[in-house]
């Protein structure tokens, strides 16, 4: 029964109020033996309660070593994080447009090539012969053009000669008509015989017939000129066709040398030197992937789409890509693509960032951590994330004031990297505990110890 007295003296009144009525009921009911059996457990509970009270008292009296940090007010970015996949900026499958034997390969598999670099050559002797034949056909048709042009000149001269003959014969016919009319008048006067008058009339009729023939000759000469001009046009058209054939032969010959259409990295070589290449074969000779610049595909939940539209209106948003095991120096890029619709199966929308990738740290097919910066929130209070604790009443921090620990309820905001935004509960400059919180109680005396970084700095000095 000494333990009971001790309990009533040292423990809270509610514990005594629960214990005494129970003992009284046990004695009255003749169950004193149950009382004697439960007495050791009752004493153990009393001792545990005394120990807890002693621990709390000791926690307040002794100094607890802790690490503290200062609540700061600054501007922080509003970020969205996701997992992305690196994708080539462009991919080209190089195929041959002519058939023939592959005579030379000018690169190694997996090598970086520049735009315009020579990749392959194909046996071009047949193509060169076709070009020479087209040039010969052009030379032949050019000669025909010159001959046709000479025929035109000759036909024009014939027209001029025919016109001169017409003029001469017209003059002679006019003179013959005059002579015939004069001798017809002499015949009426009886000065000459009828035979003489008929002779002059016949001569005049012959001259008129000659004039008509000369005029037909002019028409024929003019027709010859038109025919010669048509021959010139046909010959010139043949020359134009020959030039087209020459251009086509040159293009076909150019296909025998294959150059890189883009700057990028080559893949696996499909055919080696000496193999026969087919024109426009199904499998490409080589695939080139452009990796400078390069894309990173990632998705965000559709609920974030309004925020994305809101902040993207102000300009291109920054995107950081962090390769695995290389997160200290992220690749910086710009958001350049937002898909036109939401994926109904996943409820996400696809985005795409463009990165310069000057150091070639991003490789197509690689998984990377993506951080999209929407905007910046100015003048917010932040503390290290490890300073924020969770309890039944919500989030709280331990604030150190005059070497005493104070429990301070706080309202937290976004977490950015290793810092958490405190919306309510703290002021700039207040010190919060970042290490040693599990040994603290409200009102405990604390001993601020330096952080690991400061200890190393002091040791180096």
Secondary structure, 3 states (H helix, E strand, C coil): CHHHHHHHHHCCHHHHHHHHHHHHHHHHCCCHHHHHHHHHHHHHHHHHHHHHHHHHHHHHHCEEEEEEEECEEEEEEEEEEEEEEEEEEEEEEECCCCCEEEEEECCCCCCEECCCCEEEEECCHHHHHHHHHHHHHHHHHHHHHHHHHHHHHHHHHHHHHHHHHHHHHHHHHHHHHHHHHHHHHHHHHCCCCHHHHHHHHHHHHHHHHHHHHHHHHHHHHHHHHHHHHHHHHHHHHHHHHHHHHHHHHHHHHHCCEEECCCCEEECCCCCCCCCEECCCCCCCCEEEEEEEEEEEEEEEEHHHHHHHHHHHCCCCCEEEEEECCCCCCCEEEEEEEECCCCECCCCEEEEEEEECCCCCCCCCCCEEEEEEEEEEEEEEEEEEHHHCEEECCEEEEEEEECCEEEEEECEEEEEECCEEEEEECCCCCCEEEEECHHHCCCCCEEEECCCHHHHHHHHHC
